[in-house]
């Protein structure tokens, strides 16, 4: 073999040129150890900017060969008479590095992993792909892998190689389009990205779609994460969860945005810093317990580059945002909630993702995660891209994300955001701006199949966990089993009820008689789905006013209206959801950059609303009539639904064992004495709750705690009560035992 070839380690010029341009598609074919055909081996390493390098024995550190640079600066090679385990000693301008050769290790991802990934059925992507600390042949390091089937070359880059894509090009596993590389002597906490050479040149550096940890925004690199270092102590909760989530159990959800619920303020009242998950648990768990909610629901906590998206434009579907601490901190928060008897629901966004260049958009230079055609793949409303759920790998990616939160972090439920935008190809599009499905229809068949599959897989893999749809159309069977043609969700947000009742309550009481049916219309379809009644963050932003500021009238009337509306909601069939701040009547709209106006709780009216919410939750949880038959028509009975002139409603809620509760609501500021309401039995009815009570800062019009029945039939009932109805008030009564 001539000297020139030996200098270059026997490489052809085109291989050398491809390495120099960082375009070599198969670096393992030229780098690392290669037999010389005569019983020895060449060792080649491409180390741009290295001063020198040598090969030493891995067993005893003896020098095996000094490496030579050939015609390409940084391309080092050495020849050894016989193959043996070795290490590289590299001299850089900043010092000496001793390391194993990444190109001396064989493929690490198994064929089964690749097969399951390609068919979209790998349930634990974040546990196998991305960045996995591991030991190979006794050497500690990190296995990096990323899906980029149309890339010409992919490198992993970070501080460990000066972000130089020439240093660590990866091996392509052709069948799955996955690139992988084991880098020895790296560990947990290392920052990294992928440098991708697409068909049209090098792309902006890409964060790892499967990262389990990230840098703090606005920085965008991924971080190597180890196994979750948390010892769970929530076994009792997890064992009881399925029972707590039964349709006949109470479900009352406190929705919050983590960063703006409560913060640490400086002396001038500005936000000094956000609380860590552990600090948040110390404050939030006792508060939610005091209010009596069964669950919290958090706006998306998956890492997202833009805080103003509230988390609804996430880019790391497997990483809790670093804004509030580590994955271990997050797990400790969930654990604290569970030990405090509080379930945790996460908002989860499979509908779309942002266009940030470090993210999923045109990940390998092609529309990989999104549809190629913008009429299918671009959301005009949100300037985001739509996941191509018809693609196996994308469907598997989203499925694995859902399971990651439910299984890895013990999350009790996912609220799936923007389901309507997933179901319809013409969602928010005009004629000619959308592509029909293969049958010529407007339904997104791929998304429908995904949602049904998701709900089936979650039921099997995370028993007892809830999947809830935020779905704003009249799509049939959202919460019906998929075997019966439904989508298989456990619950659906009742957006129609929310819109109708908020519209009613915002009207001046003088005009409410013309809108009477808006409060009763929801009962016509109340059992067509398993419903959650949502007063969510969306209703208290963007000029819509806070919940109390929607109310008409003077200050007293606003508070009375708010109390009456909340009681109406809690006494209505359907599970409950209330956004933070509404529970004490915050005046200003929610601002994600500021904490709630906690100082308002020094005032009796605000304290009264908070106390009422606590009492409503207590009644809701303690009285079977208010939750046992939420999803069954026999749990509700109208007594008075047509008294539009007086804006009065009355109904019975029934438990499965036949115990009734009487609810009477007066939505005018006029007290009504001796208002007759029919009841089925009992000599006396006890007043359990009166939203006008003095303890809630009301005017204290009521019935002195109990009312005797009279033998006067009314409203189809054999007996009746003559009630004093408080102004803008709701009464709840039960038969006295």
C-alpha positions as CSV (number, residue, x, y, z in Angstrom):
1,X,0.0,0.0,0.0
2,X,1.5,3.4,-1.0
3,X,2.3,6.1,1.5
4,X,-0.4,8.5,0.3
5,X,-3.1,6.0,0.9
6,X,-1.7,5.1,4.3
7,X,-1.7,8.8,5.2
8,X,-5.4,9.0,4.5
9,X,-6.1,5.7,6.1
10,X,-6.8,4.1,2.7
11,X,-9.7,6.4,1.9
12,X,-10.9,7.4,-1.5
13,X,-10.8,11.1,-2.4
14,X,-14.6,11.3,-2.7
15,X,-15.0,10.1,0.9
16,X,-12.4,12.7,2.0
17,X,-14.3,15.4,0.1
18,X,-17.6,14.3,1.6
19,X,-16.2,14.4,5.1
20,X,-14.7,17.9,4.5
21,X,-18.1,19.2,3.3
22,X,-19.9,17.4,6.1
23,X,-22.0,15.6,3.6
24,X,-20.9,12.0,4.2
25,X,-24.1,9.9,4.4
26,X,-22.4,6.9,6.0
27,X,-19.6,8.0,8.4
28,X,-19.2,4.5,9.9
29,X,-18.0,3.3,6.5
30,X,-15.0,5.5,6.7
31,X,-14.4,6.5,10.4
32,X,-13.5,4.2,13.3
33,X,-11.7,0.9,13.0
34,X,-11.6,-0.9,9.7
35,X,-9.6,-4.1,8.7
36,X,-6.7,-3.6,6.4
37,X,-7.2,-6.9,4.7
38,X,-4.0,-8.3,6.1
39,X,-5.0,-9.0,9.7
40,X,-4.4,-5.5,11.0
41,X,-6.7,-2.4,11.1
42,X,-6.9,1.2,10.3
43,X,-8.3,3.7,12.8
44,X,-9.6,6.9,11.4
45,X,-11.0,10.0,13.2
46,X,-12.2,13.3,11.8
47,X,-11.3,15.9,14.4
48,X,-11.4,19.4,12.9
49,X,-9.3,21.9,14.8
50,X,-7.4,19.1,16.8
51,X,-3.7,19.6,17.1
52,X,-2.7,16.0,17.3
53,X,-4.1,12.5,18.2
54,X,-2.9,9.1,19.2
55,X,-4.4,5.7,19.8
56,X,-3.8,4.1,23.2
57,X,-4.7,0.7,24.6
58,X,-8.0,0.7,26.5
59,X,-6.7,-2.0,28.9
60,X,-3.4,-0.4,30.0
61,X,-3.1,3.0,28.4
62,X,0.0,2.2,26.4
63,X,0.4,4.1,23.1
64,X,-0.5,1.9,20.2
65,X,0.0,4.4,17.4
66,X,0.5,8.1,16.7
67,X,-2.2,9.3,14.4
68,X,-1.2,11.1,11.2
69,X,-3.0,13.9,9.4
70,X,-3.5,13.4,5.7
71,X,-4.4,15.9,3.0
72,X,-7.5,16.9,4.9
73,X,-6.8,18.9,8.1
74,X,-8.4,17.2,11.0
75,X,-8.6,13.8,9.4
76,X,-6.4,11.6,11.4
77,X,-5.5,7.9,10.8
78,X,-3.3,5.3,12.3
79,X,-2.5,1.7,11.4
80,X,-2.2,-1.2,14.0
81,X,-0.8,-4.6,13.2
82,X,-3.7,-6.3,15.0
83,X,-7.2,-5.2,16.1
84,X,-7.7,-4.4,19.7
85,X,-9.8,-2.2,22.0
86,X,-8.5,1.3,22.0
87,X,-9.1,4.9,23.1
88,X,-8.2,8.2,21.5
89,X,-6.0,10.8,23.1
90,X,-6.8,14.1,21.4
91,X,-4.9,17.4,21.9
92,X,-7.0,20.5,21.4
93,X,-5.9,24.1,21.8
94,X,-7.8,24.0,25.2
95,X,-6.2,20.8,26.5
96,X,-6.1,17.0,26.2
97,X,-9.1,14.7,25.8
98,X,-9.2,11.0,26.4
99,X,-12.2,9.2,25.0
100,X,-13.4,6.1,23.4
101,X,-14.1,6.4,19.6
102,X,-17.8,6.8,18.9
103,X,-17.2,5.1,15.6
104,X,-16.0,1.9,17.3
105,X,-19.4,1.0,18.6
106,X,-22.0,-0.9,16.6
107,X,-25.7,-0.1,16.2
108,X,-27.5,0.2,19.6
109,X,-31.2,0.4,18.7
110,X,-32.8,-3.0,18.3
111,X,-34.7,-4.2,15.3
112,X,-37.9,-4.5,17.3
113,X,-37.6,-0.8,18.4
114,X,-37.1,0.1,14.7
115,X,-40.0,-2.0,13.6
116,X,-42.4,-0.7,16.2
117,X,-41.3,2.9,15.5
118,X,-41.9,2.6,11.8
119,X,-45.4,1.1,12.2
120,X,-46.3,3.8,14.8
121,X,-46.8,1.3,17.7
122,X,-43.8,2.1,19.9
123,X,-45.4,3.0,23.3
124,X,-42.2,4.2,25.0
125,X,-40.4,6.4,22.4
126,X,-38.9,8.7,25.1
127,X,-37.5,5.7,26.9
128,X,-35.6,4.4,23.9
129,X,-35.1,7.2,21.4
130,X,-33.9,10.8,21.7
131,X,-31.0,11.0,24.2
132,X,-30.5,7.9,26.4
133,X,-27.8,7.7,29.0
134,X,-26.5,4.2,28.9
135,X,-23.5,1.9,29.2
136,X,-22.1,0.1,26.1
137,X,-19.3,-2.4,26.5
138,X,-18.6,-1.1,29.9
139,X,-18.4,2.6,28.7
140,X,-20.8,5.2,30.0
141,X,-22.2,7.6,27.5
142,X,-25.3,8.8,25.7
143,X,-27.1,7.2,22.8
144,X,-28.6,9.9,20.5
145,X,-31.2,9.1,17.9
146,X,-33.6,11.1,15.8
147,X,-36.0,10.4,12.9
148,X,-35.1,12.3,9.8
149,X,-35.6,9.9,6.8
150,X,-35.1,12.5,4.1
151,X,-31.9,14.0,5.5
152,X,-28.6,13.6,3.6
153,X,-26.7,13.7,6.9
154,X,-27.5,14.3,10.6
155,X,-25.0,15.2,13.3
156,X,-25.4,15.6,17.0
157,X,-23.9,18.9,18.2
158,X,-23.3,20.6,21.6
159,X,-20.7,22.2,23.8
160,X,-18.9,18.8,23.8
161,X,-17.9,19.4,20.1
162,X,-18.1,23.2,19.8
163,X,-21.4,22.8,18.0
164,X,-19.5,21.5,15.0
165,X,-21.6,19.3,12.8
166,X,-18.5,17.8,11.1
167,X,-17.4,16.1,14.4
168,X,-20.2,13.6,15.1
169,X,-22.3,12.6,12.1
170,X,-24.7,9.8,12.9
171,X,-25.5,6.4,11.5
172,X,-28.7,6.0,9.4
173,X,-30.8,3.0,10.1
174,X,-32.3,2.8,6.7
175,X,-35.5,0.9,7.3
176,X,-36.9,3.3,9.9
177,X,-35.2,6.6,8.7
178,X,-33.7,6.9,12.2
179,X,-30.2,8.2,12.7
180,X,-28.2,7.1,15.8
181,X,-24.9,7.6,17.5
182,X,-23.4,6.6,20.9
183,X,-21.2,9.3,22.3
184,X,-19.0,8.0,25.1
185,X,-18.3,10.0,28.3
186,X,-21.3,12.3,28.0
187,X,-23.9,12.4,30.8
188,X,-27.1,13.8,32.2
189,X,-27.4,17.6,31.8
190,X,-25.5,17.9,28.6
191,X,-27.1,20.3,26.1
192,X,-27.4,19.3,22.5
193,X,-29.2,19.7,19.2
194,X,-29.2,18.0,15.8
195,X,-27.6,19.5,12.7
196,X,-29.5,18.3,9.7
197,X,-28.4,18.4,6.1
198,X,-31.5,18.5,4.0
199,X,-31.7,18.2,0.2
200,X,-31.3,21.9,-0.1
201,X,-28.5,22.5,2.4
202,X,-28.0,22.6,6.2
203,X,-31.1,23.5,8.2
204,X,-31.3,25.6,11.3
205,X,-30.2,23.5,14.3
206,X,-33.1,21.3,15.5
207,X,-34.1,20.5,19.1
208,X,-34.8,16.9,19.9
209,X,-38.5,16.1,19.4
210,X,-38.1,13.4,22.0
211,X,-36.2,15.4,24.6
212,X,-37.2,14.9,28.2
213,X,-35.5,18.1,29.4
214,X,-34.8,21.4,27.8
215,X,-33.0,24.6,28.4
216,X,-34.9,27.5,30.0
217,X,-36.6,29.6,27.3
218,X,-35.6,31.7,25.4
219,X,-32.7,29.2,25.0
220,X,-33.9,26.3,22.8
221,X,-31.4,23.4,23.2
222,X,-32.4,20.0,24.5
223,X,-30.8,18.5,27.5
224,X,-29.9,14.9,28.2
225,X,-32.2,13.6,31.0
226,X,-31.7,10.5,33.1
227,X,-34.3,8.1,34.5
228,X,-36.9,9.9,36.6
229,X,-35.4,10.2,40.0
230,X,-38.5,10.3,42.1
231,X,-39.8,7.7,44.5
232,X,-43.6,7.7,44.2
233,X,-45.7,7.6,47.4
234,X,-49.2,7.9,45.8
235,X,-50.0,4.2,45.8
236,X,-53.3,4.7,47.7
237,X,-54.4,7.4,45.2
238,X,-53.5,5.3,42.1
239,X,-55.4,2.3,43.5
240,X,-58.5,4.3,44.1
241,X,-58.4,6.4,41.0
242,X,-60.7,4.4,38.7
243,X,-63.3,4.5,41.4
244,X,-62.9,8.3,41.8
245,X,-63.2,8.7,38.1
246,X,-66.4,6.7,37.7
247,X,-69.3,8.6,36.0
248,X,-71.3,8.5,39.3
249,X,-68.5,10.1,41.3
250,X,-68.0,13.9,41.8
251,X,-65.6,15.6,39.4
252,X,-64.9,19.3,40.2
253,X,-61.9,20.8,38.4
254,X,-59.9,23.9,39.3
255,X,-58.2,25.1,36.1
256,X,-55.0,27.1,36.5
257,X,-52.0,28.5,34.6
258,X,-49.1,27.5,36.8
259,X,-46.9,30.7,36.3
260,X,-49.6,33.2,37.1
261,X,-51.6,31.5,39.9
262,X,-49.1,32.8,42.5
263,X,-45.6,34.2,42.1
264,X,-42.9,35.7,44.3
265,X,-43.1,39.5,44.1
266,X,-40.5,42.1,44.7
267,X,-40.9,45.2,46.9
268,X,-42.7,47.1,44.2
269,X,-45.2,44.4,43.6
270,X,-43.7,43.1,40.3
271,X,-43.0,39.4,39.6
272,X,-39.6,38.6,41.0
273,X,-39.6,35.0,40.1
274,X,-41.8,32.0,39.4
275,X,-42.3,29.4,42.0
276,X,-40.7,26.0,41.6
277,X,-43.0,23.0,41.4
278,X,-42.2,22.0,45.0
279,X,-43.0,25.5,46.3
280,X,-46.2,25.6,44.3
281,X,-47.3,22.3,45.9
282,X,-46.9,23.8,49.4
283,X,-49.2,26.6,48.5
284,X,-51.6,25.1,46.0
285,X,-52.5,21.8,47.6
286,X,-53.9,23.3,50.8
287,X,-55.8,26.0,48.8
288,X,-57.5,23.4,46.5
289,X,-58.3,21.2,49.5
290,X,-59.9,24.2,51.3
291,X,-62.0,24.9,48.2
292,X,-63.0,21.3,47.9
293,X,-62.1,20.7,44.2
294,X,-61.5,17.1,43.4
295,X,-58.9,17.9,40.6
296,X,-56.7,20.6,39.2
297,X,-56.3,21.0,35.4
298,X,-53.2,22.8,34.2
299,X,-52.8,24.7,31.0
300,X,-50.1,22.9,29.0
301,X,-46.8,22.5,30.9
302,X,-45.0,20.8,28.0
303,X,-42.0,23.0,27.0
304,X,-43.0,25.9,24.8
305,X,-40.9,28.7,23.4
306,X,-43.4,31.5,23.7
307,X,-44.9,32.1,27.1
308,X,-47.7,34.2,25.6
309,X,-49.1,31.0,24.0
310,X,-50.0,29.9,27.6
311,X,-48.5,26.5,26.6
312,X,-50.8,25.9,23.7
313,X,-48.0,26.1,21.2
314,X,-45.7,23.4,22.6
315,X,-42.6,22.0,20.9
316,X,-41.3,19.4,23.4
317,X,-44.1,16.9,23.8
318,X,-42.2,14.9,26.3
319,X,-40.5,17.5,28.5
320,X,-42.1,19.5,31.3
321,X,-41.2,23.2,30.9
322,X,-38.0,24.2,32.7
323,X,-39.7,27.4,33.9
324,X,-40.8,25.7,37.1
325,X,-37.9,23.2,37.7
326,X,-36.9,19.7,36.8
327,X,-38.8,16.6,35.9
328,X,-38.2,15.4,39.4
329,X,-39.7,18.6,40.8
330,X,-42.8,18.1,38.6
331,X,-43.2,14.5,39.7
332,X,-42.9,15.7,43.4
333,X,-45.7,18.2,42.7
334,X,-48.0,15.5,41.2
335,X,-47.2,13.2,44.1
336,X,-48.1,15.9,46.6
337,X,-51.4,16.5,44.9
338,X,-52.2,12.8,45.0
339,X,-51.2,12.5,48.6
340,X,-53.5,15.5,49.3
341,X,-56.4,13.7,47.6
342,X,-56.3,15.9,44.4
343,X,-56.2,14.5,40.9
344,X,-54.1,16.2,38.1
345,X,-55.3,16.8,34.6
346,X,-53.0,18.2,31.9
347,X,-54.1,20.1,28.8
348,X,-52.5,18.3,25.8
349,X,-52.2,19.6,22.3
350,X,-52.1,17.1,19.4
351,X,-53.8,19.4,16.9
352,X,-50.9,21.6,15.9
353,X,-47.4,22.9,16.6
354,X,-45.6,26.2,16.2
355,X,-43.3,27.1,13.2
356,X,-40.2,28.0,15.3
357,X,-37.2,27.0,13.2
358,X,-35.6,24.9,16.0
359,X,-38.8,22.8,16.2
360,X,-40.6,20.2,14.1
361,X,-41.3,22.4,11.1
362,X,-39.8,20.8,8.0
363,X,-37.6,18.9,10.3
364,X,-35.4,17.1,7.7
365,X,-36.0,19.7,5.0
366,X,-39.4,18.1,4.1
367,X,-42.9,18.2,5.6
368,X,-42.1,15.4,8.1
369,X,-44.5,16.0,11.0
370,X,-46.9,18.2,9.1
371,X,-48.9,17.9,5.9
372,X,-47.0,19.2,2.8
373,X,-50.0,21.0,1.4
374,X,-50.7,24.2,3.4
375,X,-54.4,23.7,2.7
376,X,-54.1,20.7,5.0
377,X,-51.0,21.5,7.1
378,X,-51.3,25.2,8.1
379,X,-53.6,26.6,10.7
380,X,-54.5,30.2,9.6
381,X,-56.0,31.1,12.9
382,X,-52.9,30.3,15.0
383,X,-50.1,30.4,12.4
384,X,-49.2,26.9,13.3
385,X,-48.7,23.6,11.5
386,X,-51.0,20.6,11.7
387,X,-49.7,17.1,12.6
388,X,-50.0,14.6,9.7
389,X,-51.7,11.9,11.8
390,X,-52.1,9.8,8.8
391,X,-48.3,9.0,9.0
392,X,-47.4,6.1,11.2
393,X,-44.4,7.7,12.8
394,X,-46.3,10.9,13.7
395,X,-49.3,9.0,15.0
396,X,-46.9,6.9,17.2
397,X,-45.1,10.1,18.3
398,X,-48.3,11.6,19.6
399,X,-49.5,8.4,21.2
400,X,-46.2,7.9,23.0
401,X,-46.4,11.5,24.2
402,X,-49.9,10.9,25.8
403,X,-48.7,7.8,27.5
404,X,-45.5,9.4,28.7
405,X,-47.5,11.9,30.9
406,X,-50.0,9.3,32.1
407,X,-47.6,6.6,32.9
408,X,-44.2,8.3,33.6
409,X,-45.7,11.1,35.7
410,X,-48.9,9.5,37.0
411,X,-51.1,12.1,35.4
412,X,-54.8,11.4,35.9
413,X,-56.2,12.7,32.7
414,X,-55.5,14.6,29.5
415,X,-57.8,17.4,28.2
416,X,-57.3,17.2,24.5
417,X,-57.2,20.8,23.1
418,X,-58.9,22.0,19.9
419,X,-60.5,18.7,19.0
420,X,-62.9,20.4,16.6
421,X,-60.0,21.7,14.5
422,X,-58.8,18.1,14.3
423,X,-62.1,16.6,13.2
424,X,-62.9,18.9,10.3
425,X,-60.6,19.5,7.3
426,X,-62.5,22.7,6.6
427,X,-62.2,24.0,10.1
428,X,-62.1,27.8,10.0
429,X,-61.5,27.7,6.2
430,X,-63.5,29.1,3.3
431,X,-64.5,27.2,0.2
432,X,-61.5,26.4,-1.9
433,X,-59.1,26.6,1.1
434,X,-59.3,23.0,2.1
435,X,-58.7,19.5,0.7
436,X,-61.5,17.0,0.9
437,X,-60.9,13.5,2.3
438,X,-60.7,10.4,0.1
439,X,-64.5,10.2,0.1
440,X,-64.9,13.9,-0.9
441,X,-66.0,14.8,2.7
442,X,-64.9,17.4,5.2
443,X,-64.1,14.9,8.0
444,X,-60.4,14.4,8.8
445,X,-60.4,10.6,8.7
446,X,-56.8,10.3,9.9
447,X,-57.4,12.4,13.0
448,X,-60.7,10.6,13.8
449,X,-58.9,7.3,13.7
450,X,-56.1,8.6,15.9
451,X,-58.5,9.9,18.5
452,X,-60.4,6.6,18.7
453,X,-57.1,4.7,18.9
454,X,-55.7,7.1,21.5
455,X,-58.7,6.6,23.8
456,X,-58.6,2.8,23.4
457,X,-54.9,2.7,24.1
458,X,-55.1,4.9,27.2
459,X,-57.9,2.8,28.6
460,X,-55.7,-0.2,28.3
461,X,-52.3,1.2,29.2
462,X,-53.4,3.7,31.9
463,X,-56.5,2.3,33.5
464,X,-58.6,4.9,35.4
465,X,-57.1,7.8,33.5
466,X,-59.5,10.3,31.9
467,X,-59.3,11.7,28.3
468,X,-61.5,14.8,27.9
469,X,-62.3,16.5,24.7
470,X,-62.5,20.3,24.2
471,X,-64.9,20.0,21.3
472,X,-67.1,22.9,20.3
473,X,-69.3,21.5,17.5
474,X,-72.2,19.1,17.5
475,X,-70.1,16.1,16.4
476,X,-72.1,13.1,17.6
477,X,-70.8,10.6,20.1
478,X,-67.6,12.4,21.2
479,X,-67.9,10.6,24.6
480,X,-69.5,7.4,23.4
481,X,-67.5,4.2,23.0
482,X,-65.7,3.8,19.7
483,X,-67.3,0.3,19.4
484,X,-70.6,2.2,19.1
485,X,-69.3,4.6,16.5
486,X,-68.2,7.3,19.0
487,X,-64.8,8.8,19.5
488,X,-64.3,7.2,22.9
489,X,-63.6,10.2,25.1
490,X,-64.6,10.0,28.8
491,X,-66.0,13.5,28.8
492,X,-66.7,16.5,26.5
493,X,-66.6,20.1,27.5
494,X,-70.2,21.5,27.1
495,X,-69.4,24.7,25.2
496,X,-73.0,25.2,24.2
497,X,-74.1,25.4,27.9
498,X,-71.3,27.8,28.6
499,X,-72.1,30.1,25.8
500,X,-75.9,30.1,26.5
501,X,-75.7,30.6,30.2
502,X,-73.0,33.3,30.1
503,X,-75.1,35.1,27.5
504,X,-78.1,35.0,29.7
505,X,-76.4,36.1,32.9
506,X,-74.8,39.1,31.1
507,X,-78.2,40.5,30.3
508,X,-79.7,43.0,32.6
509,X,-82.4,41.2,34.7
510,X,-85.0,43.4,33.1
511,X,-84.4,41.6,29.8
512,X,-83.8,38.1,31.1
513,X,-87.4,37.1,30.6
514,X,-86.7,37.3,26.8
515,X,-83.8,34.9,27.1
516,X,-85.3,32.4,29.6
517,X,-84.7,29.4,27.4
518,X,-80.9,30.0,27.3
519,X,-80.7,28.7,30.9
520,X,-82.9,25.6,30.3
521,X,-81.9,24.7,26.7
522,X,-78.8,22.7,27.9
523,X,-81.1,20.2,29.5
524,X,-82.5,19.1,26.1
525,X,-79.1,17.6,25.2
526,X,-77.6,17.2,28.7
527,X,-77.4,13.4,28.4
528,X,-76.3,13.1,24.7
529,X,-72.7,13.2,26.0
530,X,-70.8,12.9,29.3
531,X,-70.4,16.6,29.9
532,X,-68.1,18.9,31.9
533,X,-69.5,22.4,32.4
534,X,-66.5,24.7,31.7
535,X,-65.9,28.2,32.8
536,X,-62.4,28.2,31.5
537,X,-59.5,30.6,30.9
538,X,-60.9,31.4,27.4
539,X,-63.9,33.1,29.0
540,X,-61.8,35.7,31.0
541,X,-59.4,37.0,28.4
542,X,-59.2,39.0,25.2
543,X,-61.7,41.7,26.2
544,X,-64.4,39.2,27.3
545,X,-64.1,40.6,30.9
546,X,-63.6,38.6,34.0
547,X,-66.5,36.5,35.2
548,X,-67.7,39.0,37.8
549,X,-67.2,41.9,35.4
550,X,-69.5,40.2,32.9
551,X,-72.3,40.6,35.5
552,X,-74.8,43.5,35.1
553,X,-75.8,46.0,37.8
554,X,-74.1,47.8,40.6
555,X,-71.4,46.2,42.8
556,X,-73.9,44.4,45.0
557,X,-75.8,43.0,42.1
558,X,-72.6,41.9,40.3
559,X,-71.6,39.8,43.3
560,X,-75.2,38.4,43.8
561,X,-75.3,37.5,40.1
562,X,-72.0,35.8,40.3
563,X,-73.0,33.7,43.4
564,X,-76.3,32.8,41.8
565,X,-74.6,31.8,38.5
566,X,-72.0,29.6,40.3
567,X,-74.7,27.9,42.3
568,X,-76.8,27.3,39.1
569,X,-73.7,25.7,37.6
570,X,-73.0,23.4,40.5
571,X,-76.6,22.3,40.8
572,X,-76.9,21.6,37.1
573,X,-76.2,18.1,35.7
574,X,-72.6,17.8,34.5
575,X,-69.2,17.8,36.1
576,X,-67.6,21.2,36.9
577,X,-64.6,23.2,35.8
578,X,-63.8,26.7,37.0
579,X,-60.7,28.8,36.1
580,X,-58.6,30.4,38.8
581,X,-59.6,33.8,40.0
582,X,-63.3,33.2,39.3
583,X,-63.6,31.5,42.7
584,X,-63.1,34.8,44.5
585,X,-64.4,37.3,41.8
586,X,-61.2,38.8,40.4
587,X,-62.2,42.0,38.6
588,X,-59.5,42.2,36.0
589,X,-59.1,39.8,33.1
590,X,-56.5,37.1,33.6
591,X,-53.0,38.2,32.7
592,X,-50.4,35.4,32.2
593,X,-47.6,37.7,33.3
594,X,-49.1,38.6,36.7
595,X,-50.3,36.6,39.6
596,X,-54.0,36.6,40.7
597,X,-55.2,39.6,42.7
598,X,-55.0,37.8,46.1
599,X,-55.4,41.1,48.0
600,X,-59.1,41.1,47.0
601,X,-59.7,38.4,49.7
602,X,-59.5,41.1,52.4
603,X,-62.9,42.3,51.2
604,X,-66.1,40.5,52.4
605,X,-67.7,40.2,49.0
606,X,-64.7,38.4,47.5
607,X,-64.3,36.3,50.6
608,X,-68.0,35.4,50.3
609,X,-67.7,34.1,46.8
610,X,-64.7,32.0,47.8
611,X,-66.6,30.6,50.7
612,X,-69.6,29.8,48.5
613,X,-67.4,27.9,46.1
614,X,-66.1,25.9,48.9
615,X,-69.6,25.2,50.2
616,X,-70.9,24.3,46.7
617,X,-68.0,21.8,46.3
618,X,-68.7,20.3,49.8
619,X,-72.4,19.8,48.9
620,X,-71.6,18.5,45.5
621,X,-69.2,15.9,46.9
622,X,-71.3,14.9,50.0
623,X,-74.7,14.7,48.4
624,X,-75.2,11.8,46.0
625,X,-78.1,13.6,44.3
626,X,-75.7,16.1,42.9
627,X,-73.2,13.7,41.3
628,X,-74.4,10.1,41.2
629,X,-76.7,10.5,38.2
630,X,-75.0,13.4,36.5
631,X,-75.0,11.5,33.2
632,X,-78.4,10.0,33.4
633,X,-81.8,11.7,32.8
634,X,-83.4,10.2,35.8
635,X,-81.1,12.3,38.0
636,X,-82.9,15.5,37.0
637,X,-86.6,16.6,37.1
638,X,-87.9,20.0,36.1
639,X,-90.5,21.5,38.4
640,X,-90.6,25.1,37.0
641,X,-88.8,25.7,33.7
642,X,-91.3,28.2,32.1
643,X,-91.6,31.1,34.6
644,X,-89.9,33.5,32.2
645,X,-91.9,36.5,33.6
646,X,-90.3,36.1,37.1
647,X,-87.0,34.6,35.8
648,X,-87.4,31.7,38.2
649,X,-86.3,28.1,37.7
650,X,-86.9,25.1,40.0
651,X,-85.9,21.5,39.7
652,X,-85.2,18.4,41.6
653,X,-81.9,16.4,41.6
654,X,-82.3,12.7,42.5
655,X,-79.8,10.2,43.9
656,X,-79.9,6.7,42.6
657,X,-81.6,5.6,45.9
658,X,-84.4,8.2,45.5
659,X,-83.1,11.0,47.7
660,X,-84.1,14.4,46.2
661,X,-82.7,17.9,46.4
662,X,-84.7,20.9,45.5
663,X,-83.0,23.8,43.7
664,X,-84.8,27.2,43.2
665,X,-83.2,30.1,41.4
666,X,-84.4,33.7,41.1
667,X,-82.5,35.7,38.5
668,X,-84.1,39.0,39.2
669,X,-83.1,41.5,42.0
670,X,-86.7,41.3,43.3
671,X,-87.3,39.2,46.5
672,X,-90.3,36.9,46.1
673,X,-92.3,36.0,49.2
674,X,-94.5,32.9,49.3
675,X,-93.3,31.6,45.9
676,X,-95.0,28.2,45.6
677,X,-93.0,25.2,44.5
678,X,-94.3,21.6,44.3
679,X,-92.4,18.9,46.1
680,X,-92.9,15.1,46.2
681,X,-93.0,14.4,49.9
682,X,-91.8,15.2,53.5
683,X,-93.2,17.4,56.2
684,X,-90.3,19.8,56.3
685,X,-87.5,20.8,53.8
686,X,-84.2,22.0,55.2
687,X,-82.4,24.9,53.6
688,X,-78.9,23.7,52.9
689,X,-77.6,26.6,50.9
690,X,-78.7,30.2,50.2
691,X,-76.4,32.2,48.0
692,X,-77.9,35.4,49.5
693,X,-76.8,34.4,53.0
694,X,-74.9,36.9,55.1
695,X,-71.9,34.7,55.3
696,X,-71.5,35.2,51.5
697,X,-72.0,38.9,51.9
698,X,-75.6,38.6,50.7
699,X,-78.7,40.4,52.0
700,X,-79.8,37.4,54.1
701,X,-83.3,37.0,52.6
702,X,-84.3,33.4,53.1
703,X,-86.5,30.9,55.0
704,X,-84.9,30.7,58.5
705,X,-83.3,27.3,57.8
706,X,-86.5,25.2,57.0
707,X,-89.9,25.3,55.5
708,X,-93.0,23.2,56.2
709,X,-94.9,21.5,53.4
710,X,-98.5,22.3,52.6
711,X,-101.1,19.9,51.2
712,X,-101.5,22.0,48.1
713,X,-100.5,20.2,44.9
714,X,-98.3,22.1,42.5
715,X,-96.1,21.4,39.5
716,X,-97.3,17.8,39.3
717,X,-96.4,17.2,42.9
718,X,-98.8,16.3,45.7
719,X,-97.3,18.8,48.1
720,X,-95.8,22.3,47.9
721,X,-93.6,24.8,49.7
722,X,-94.2,28.6,50.0
723,X,-90.7,29.9,49.7
724,X,-89.1,33.3,50.2
725,X,-86.8,33.6,47.2
726,X,-83.8,35.9,47.7
727,X,-83.0,38.5,45.1
728,X,-80.5,37.2,42.5
729,X,-80.3,34.1,44.6
730,X,-80.3,30.3,44.6
731,X,-81.8,28.1,47.3
732,X,-80.9,24.4,47.8
733,X,-83.2,22.4,50.1
734,X,-83.6,18.7,51.1
735,X,-86.2,16.8,53.0
736,X,-85.6,17.1,56.7
737,X,-85.0,13.7,58.3
